[in-house]
Amino acid sequence: MRDQPEAPLSRAAGRAGEIHFVEFVGLIALMMAITALSIDIMLVALPDIAHSFAVARPNDRQLVVTTYMIGFAVGQPFHGPLSDRFGRKPVLILGLLIFSIGAVGSALATGFTGLLAARALQGFGAAAPRIVAIAIVRDCFAGRDMARVMSFVMMVFIIVPVLAPALGEAILQFGPWPWIFGFLLLTAAAALLWSALRLPETRPAADRLPLSGAALTGAFLKVVTTRRTLGYTVAMGFLFGGLLSYVGSAQQIFVDVYGLGSMFAVMFGAIAVTMALASLVNARLVVRLGMRRVSHLALAGYVAAGLAMALLGFPTHPPLWLLGAFLGIVFFCFGLIAPNFNALAMEPLGRVAGMASSFIGFYTTAFGALVGWAVGQAFDDTVRPLVVGFAAMGALALLTVLKTEGRLLVRGGEEPAAPPARER
């Protein structure tokens, strides 16, 4: 692995203090991981929160997560264009401040409605580091280098859901549930301080866009009319829908259907690790083979796994080893697809990277949440809805890529040359 910063990063860093490639990846990963941490660390505290506020309906406790995601989705279309206009760092710092205010409000809430409002505010603020992080990576890298950076970022990002529930449980051993929000506040403060002191401003003043209606409309039209961006965003939405379907159904499948009990966390973590492993593999392969070849091969594997389950008749209660193997293959392929599809979608849009990041983030979050909800509602005490959902989303992603590219690049061939890191 090369551990030296690429030239675009070196030039950007020269304006605001040197930052090593490894430090850069770590900071970007922390910025993106804040959302996953804010969701998964809460799961173990939901019963305590419901008890504190005398929440009558058991399902209402899920609103602690749902309202956060609503705020997160709403915030994404705002932060990207703002960062194109005012620069990445001011918007990032403002978002982290809003997130921190939401964390304090959640910890001090005296009623369930107030807690939900604070969680929505927290989600709105969290959208900034998520959107700005990807825009910063696009400012500094393009093509295979961007995919390589995103692979390292995703590897760290994926580890968070594995560790977050255990971390939340450890916090509850020492204090009440508001302490979890205190931990989130400290995390945001660390990200804010680290960014303020070490992160260079990667959006030069000369490249900043006005916030006029004409400029915003032009930037949006540029994003949605760029064939590659739109195609890979739609395809990623389908695959993200499969991921959120699994997140929503995993507890019921492994605990209720297979009776794993306390081993659920172990199984959940083991499957998540396959994505982290794939991200590491992708970082090594993508520079040599290219984004299209790696991601298209992985997409073929993803679809093949769904086809294999279809040939088995989409069994309702397959052996646990078979289900685990299926999920492991699917998520390993997903780990090879996600950073490359993201880089392919962002690559043509260096000048409007904030708007592009907002559009991609909002679409994949909103569409993925809708698919996840639909598959979750179809749960019938079997694994069939989940497996059918994976197969269908994989097939739709494949059709979208074929429509975008005309073919799958899986047997070599020349990949189009990447544009400069900052497209003028």
C-alpha positions in Angstrom: 0.0 0.0 0.0 1.3 3.4 -0.9 1.2 5.6 2.1 2.3 8.9 0.5 -0.3 11.5 -0.3 -1.1 11.9 -3.9 -0.2 15.2 -5.6 -3.6 16.9 -5.5 -3.7 16.3 -1.7 -0.2 17.6 -1.3 -1.1 20.8 -3.1 -4.3 21.2 -1.0 -2.4 20.5 2.2 0.2 23.0 1.4 -2.3 25.8 1.9 -3.3 24.8 5.4 -0.5 22.7 7.0 0.7 19.2 5.9 -1.6 16.2 6.4 -0.4 12.7 5.8 -2.4 10.4 3.6 -3.1 8.0 6.5 -4.3 10.9 8.7 -6.5 12.2 5.8 -8.2 8.8 5.4 -8.7 8.5 9.2 -10.3 11.9 9.4 -12.6 11.3 6.4 -13.6 7.9 7.9 -14.5 9.5 11.2 -16.6 12.1 9.5 -18.5 9.5 7.6 -18.7 7.1 10.6 -20.5 9.7 12.8 -23.9 8.8 11.4 -23.5 5.0 11.7 -22.2 5.5 15.2 -25.2 7.7 16.1 -27.6 5.0 15.0 -26.0 1.7 16.1 -24.8 2.9 19.5 -28.4 3.8 20.4 -29.9 0.4 19.7 -29.1 -1.1 23.1 -30.5 2.0 24.9 -33.9 2.0 23.3 -35.6 0.0 26.0 -34.2 2.3 28.7 -35.3 5.4 26.8 -38.8 4.0 26.3 -39.0 3.3 30.0 -37.8 6.7 31.0 -40.5 8.5 29.0 -43.2 5.8 29.5 -43.5 5.1 25.8 -46.6 2.9 25.6 -46.2 1.3 22.1 -43.1 -0.8 21.8 -42.6 0.1 18.2 -42.6 3.8 19.0 -39.1 3.5 20.4 -37.9 3.0 16.8 -38.7 6.7 16.3 -35.4 7.5 18.0 -33.7 6.1 14.9 -36.3 7.1 12.4 -36.4 10.8 13.3 -32.6 10.9 13.1 -32.7 9.4 9.6 -35.4 12.0 8.5 -33.1 14.8 9.7 -30.2 13.2 8.0 -32.0 12.9 4.7 -33.4 16.4 4.8 -30.0 17.9 5.6 -28.1 16.4 2.6 -29.5 18.6 -0.2 -28.5 21.7 1.8 -24.9 21.0 2.9 -23.5 20.1 -0.5 -24.4 23.3 -2.4 -23.4 25.4 0.7 -20.0 23.8 0.6 -19.7 24.6 -3.1 -20.3 28.2 -2.3 -18.6 28.8 1.0 -16.0 26.1 1.1 -15.9 22.7 2.7 -14.5 23.5 6.2 -17.1 26.2 7.2 -20.0 23.9 6.3 -18.4 20.9 8.0 -17.8 22.8 11.2 -21.3 24.3 11.2 -22.8 20.8 10.7 -20.8 19.4 13.6 -21.9 22.2 15.8 -25.6 21.5 14.9 -25.0 17.8 15.6 -23.5 18.7 19.0 -26.5 20.9 19.9 -28.7 18.0 19.0 -26.7 15.7 21.2 -27.0 18.1 24.2 -30.7 18.5 23.5 -31.2 14.7 23.4 -29.3 14.2 26.7 -31.3 16.9 28.5 -34.8 16.1 27.0 -37.6 16.1 29.5 -40.1 14.4 27.2 -40.2 11.9 24.3 -41.3 14.6 21.8 -38.4 16.8 22.7 -36.0 13.9 22.4 -37.3 13.2 18.9 -36.9 16.8 17.9 -33.3 16.9 19.1 -32.6 13.7 17.3 -33.9 15.1 14.0 -31.6 18.2 14.6 -28.7 15.9 15.3 -29.4 14.0 12.0 -29.6 17.3 10.1 -26.2 18.3 11.4 -24.7 14.8 10.7 -25.5 15.2 7.0 -22.8 17.8 6.7 -19.8 15.6 7.6 -21.2 12.8 5.4 -21.7 15.0 2.3 -18.6 17.2 2.8 -16.3 14.2 3.3 -17.1 12.8 -0.1 -16.8 16.2 -1.7 -13.4 16.7 -0.1 -12.2 13.3 -1.4 -13.4 14.3 -4.9 -11.6 17.7 -4.6 -8.3 15.9 -3.9 -8.6 12.7 -6.0 -10.2 11.3 -9.2 -10.7 8.0 -10.8 -8.9 5.0 -9.4 -7.2 7.1 -6.7 -10.6 8.2 -5.4 -11.9 4.7 -5.4 -8.8 3.6 -3.5 -9.2 6.3 -0.9 -12.9 5.5 -0.5 -12.0 1.8 0.0 -9.9 2.6 3.0 -12.6 5.0 4.3 -15.3 2.3 3.9 -13.1 -0.3 5.7 -13.0 2.0 8.8 -16.6 3.0 8.3 -17.9 -0.5 8.2 -16.2 -1.5 11.5 -18.3 1.1 13.4 -21.6 -0.9 13.2 -19.7 -4.0 14.4 -18.4 -2.2 17.5 -21.1 0.4 18.2 -23.7 -1.8 20.0 -21.0 -3.2 22.4 -19.7 0.3 23.0 -23.3 1.4 23.9 -23.7 -1.5 26.2 -20.4 -0.6 27.9 -21.5 3.0 28.5 -24.8 1.8 30.0 -22.8 -0.3 32.5 -21.4 2.9 33.9 -24.3 5.4 33.6 -27.8 6.1 32.3 -28.7 6.4 28.6 -28.0 10.2 28.4 -24.3 9.3 28.8 -24.5 7.8 25.3 -25.3 11.3 23.9 -22.5 12.6 26.0 -20.2 10.2 24.1 -21.6 11.4 20.8 -20.9 15.0 21.8 -17.3 14.1 22.6 -17.0 12.4 19.2 -18.3 15.4 17.4 -16.0 17.7 19.4 -13.0 15.5 18.4 -14.0 15.6 14.7 -14.5 19.3 14.8 -11.2 20.0 16.5 -9.3 17.7 14.3 -10.8 19.2 11.2 -10.3 22.8 12.3 -6.6 22.2 13.0 -5.5 19.7 10.4 -7.8 19.6 7.4 -6.9 21.9 4.5 -9.7 23.9 2.7 -9.9 21.9 -0.5 -12.4 24.2 -2.3 -10.4 27.2 -3.7 -12.2 30.5 -3.7 -11.9 30.7 -7.5 -14.0 27.5 -7.9 -16.8 28.5 -5.5 -20.3 28.8 -7.0 -22.9 31.4 -6.2 -26.1 30.4 -4.4 -28.4 32.0 -7.0 -31.3 30.1 -8.4 -29.7 29.9 -11.8 -26.4 28.6 -10.5 -28.1 26.0 -8.2 -30.4 24.9 -11.1 -27.4 24.6 -13.4 -25.4 22.5 -11.0 -28.4 20.2 -10.3 -29.1 19.8 -14.0 -25.4 19.0 -14.6 -25.6 16.2 -12.0 -28.9 14.6 -13.2 -28.0 14.9 -16.9 -24.6 13.3 -16.6 -25.3 9.8 -17.8 -22.6 8.0 -15.7 -23.5 9.9 -12.5 -27.2 9.2 -12.8 -26.7 5.6 -13.8 -24.3 4.6 -11.0 -26.4 6.6 -8.5 -29.5 4.7 -9.4 -27.7 1.4 -9.3 -26.2 2.2 -5.9 -29.6 3.0 -4.6 -30.8 -0.5 -5.5 -27.9 -2.1 -3.7 -28.2 0.2 -0.7 -31.8 -0.9 -0.5 -30.7 -4.4 -0.1 -28.3 -3.4 2.7 -31.0 -1.5 4.6 -33.4 -4.5 4.2 -30.8 -6.6 5.9 -30.2 -4.1 8.7 -34.0 -3.8 9.4 -34.6 -7.6 9.3 -31.4 -9.1 10.8 -32.5 -9.1 14.4 -35.7 -10.9 13.7 -34.1 -13.4 11.4 -31.2 -14.4 13.6 -33.0 -14.2 16.9 -36.6 -15.1 16.1 -36.1 -17.5 13.1 -32.7 -19.1 14.1 -32.8 -18.6 17.8 -29.2 -17.2 18.1 -30.0 -15.0 21.2 -26.9 -13.3 22.4 -24.9 -14.7 19.5 -26.8 -12.4 17.2 -24.2 -9.6 17.7 -21.4 -12.1 16.8 -23.2 -13.2 13.6 -24.0 -9.7 12.6 -20.5 -8.5 13.2 -19.0 -11.5 11.3 -21.0 -10.7 8.2 -20.2 -7.0 8.4 -16.5 -7.9 8.5 -16.8 -9.3 5.0 -17.5 -5.8 3.7 -14.4 -4.4 5.5 -12.3 -7.2 4.1 -13.6 -6.4 0.6 -12.8 -2.8 1.0 -9.2 -3.7 1.8 -9.0 -6.0 -1.2 -10.6 -3.3 -3.4 -7.9 -0.7 -2.4 -5.3 -3.1 -3.7 -7.1 -4.2 -6.9 -8.6 -1.0 -8.2 -5.4 0.7 -9.1 -4.3 -2.3 -11.2 -7.7 -3.4 -12.7 -9.7 -0.2 -12.7 -13.0 0.8 -11.1 -15.3 -0.7 -13.7 -13.7 -4.1 -14.0 -13.6 -4.6 -10.2 -17.1 -3.4 -9.5 -18.6 -5.1 -12.6 -17.1 -8.4 -11.6 -18.4 -8.0 -8.1 -21.9 -7.0 -9.4 -21.9 -10.2 -11.5 -21.0 -12.2 -8.3 -23.8 -10.4 -6.4 -26.4 -11.3 -9.0 -25.0 -14.9 -9.3 -25.6 -15.4 -5.5 -29.2 -14.2 -5.9 -29.6 -16.5 -8.9 -28.3 -19.5 -6.9 -30.9 -18.9 -4.2 -33.6 -18.5 -6.9 -32.6 -21.9 -8.3 -33.0 -23.3 -4.8 -36.6 -21.9 -4.8 -35.8 -19.1 -2.4 -36.0 -21.4 0.7 -37.9 -20.1 3.7 -35.6 -21.6 6.3 -32.3 -22.6 4.7 -29.6 -24.0 7.0 -27.8 -21.2 8.9 -24.5 -22.0 7.2 -26.1 -21.5 3.8 -27.7 -18.2 4.7 -24.5 -17.0 6.2 -22.5 -18.0 3.1 -25.1 -16.2 0.9 -24.9 -13.0 3.0 -21.1 -13.2 3.2 -20.8 -13.4 -0.6 -23.4 -10.6 -1.1 -21.7 -8.3 1.3 -18.2 -9.1 0.1 -19.4 -8.1 -3.4 -21.1 -5.0 -2.0 -17.8 -4.0 -0.4 -16.1 -4.2 -3.8 -19.0 -2.3 -5.6 -19.8 0.6 -3.2 -16.5 2.7 -3.3 -16.1 2.2 -7.1 -19.7 3.1 -8.0 -19.4 6.1 -5.8 -16.2 7.2 -7.5 -17.6 6.5 -10.9 -20.6 8.7 -10.1 -18.6 11.5 -8.7 -15.7 11.5 -11.2 -17.2 13.7 -14.0 -18.4 16.4 -11.5 -15.4 17.9 -9.8 -16.6 21.4 -10.2 -20.0 20.7 -8.5 -18.8 18.0 -6.2 -20.9 19.3 -3.3 -24.1 19.2 -5.3 -23.2 15.8 -6.7 -22.4 14.4 -3.2 -25.8 15.8 -1.9 -27.7 14.3 -4.7 -26.1 10.9 -4.5 -26.3 10.8 -0.7 -30.0 11.9 -0.6 -31.1 9.5 -3.3 -29.4 6.4 -2.0 -30.5 7.2 1.6 -34.1 7.9 0.7 -34.5 5.1 -1.8 -32.6 2.6 0.3 -34.8 3.4 3.4 -37.9 2.9 1.3 -36.8 -0.5 0.1 -35.6 -1.5 3.5 -39.0 -0.5 5.0 -40.9 -2.5 2.3 -38.8 -5.6 2.8 -39.0 -5.3 6.6 -42.8 -5.0 6.4 -42.9 -8.2 4.3 -41.1 -10.2 7.0 -43.2 -13.4 7.6 -41.0 -15.4 10.1 -38.9 -16.7 7.1 -35.9 -15.4 5.3 -37.6 -15.5 1.9 -38.5 -11.7 1.7 -35.0 -10.7 2.5 -33.4 -13.1 0.0 -35.9 -12.2 -2.7 -35.2 -8.6 -2.0 -31.4 -9.0 -2.4 -31.9 -10.9 -5.7 -34.3 -8.3 -7.1 -32.1 -5.3 -6.1 -29.1 -7.0 -7.6 -30.9 -7.7 -10.9 -32.2 -4.1 -11.1 -28.7 -2.7 -10.4 -27.3 -5.0 -13.2 -29.9 -3.7 -15.6 -29.1 -0.1 -14.7 -25.4 -0.6 -15.3 -26.0 -2.3 -18.6 -28.3 0.6 -19.6 -25.6 3.1 -18.5 -22.5 1.4 -20.0 -23.9 -0.9 -22.6 -22.0 -3.9 -21.2 -20.2 -5.2 -18.2 -16.4 -4.7 -18.3 -15.3 -8.0 -16.7 -12.6 -9.3 -19.1 -10.1 -6.5 -19.4 -10.2 -3.8 -22.0 -9.4 -0.1 -21.6 -11.2 1.9 -19.0 -11.7 5.6 -20.0 -9.0 7.9 -18.7 -9.8 9.8 -15.5 -10.2 13.5 -15.7 -7.9 15.8 -13.6 -8.7 15.7 -9.9 -10.4 19.1 -10.2 -12.5 19.4 -13.3 -12.5 23.0 -14.6 
